[in-house]
């Protein structure tokens, strides 16, 4: 079997090669590359059975491999190598792509290799890479742009408590207790965030981050008290939908 190891760190490549030789008694013919471009050229030339691919490399991330190979050239088993990253690990699990964390654990290494050997006959992995790309987009695009007078703020969704309509402007209430006045209508933010499960529009003038809810008041109609003590009304026509949402979440 032929193996390609693509990693910009020479020590990391030598470690993987040594583990393969020690554990599998020269079962594998091993090739090495120090960057994605030369690694993909090697893949085209030798058509390997297994590829070990580092993610964090200069110039190109290992996640870009499908940009350098045609779909019919992705006929190998792929094992990503990465330093710990919560989003990356979650993405790998959701898309069923194999991975190893640095520093490499020997038992996990052997498990990944055995799985790859068993799956070699299953062929093309282009669909897995497509799934991985979609998952990464969903997980990593967790920031949005707020245009403020002094420039642009890149804000994490997790730092936004609520949006409030203010004519053709929108007030954005932040976790740090600041308030940003943005020259965009609320509709602009609703269209960006309506597919995000943590955001909900309980009223035509408000879009809230559900994780910052503190209390639900029934005095004079339903109102949501947010962590910053801002009171958000629940529209009558939204009451049943909102209560059902709360029951499903909690």
Protein Blocks (a to p, Z undefined) as FASTA:
>chain_A
ZZddddfblklmmmmmmmmmmmnoomaccdddfbfklmmmmmmmnopabdcddfbdghia
fklmmmmpcfklmgccddddddddfklmmmmmmnopacddddddfklmmmmmmmmmmmmm
nopaklmmmmmmmmmmmmmmmcccdddfklccdddfklpfbdcdehjaccdddfkopacd
dfbdfklmmmmmmmpmkbccfbfkbccdfklpfbdcfeeiaadddfkopacdddfklmmm
mmmmmmmmZZ
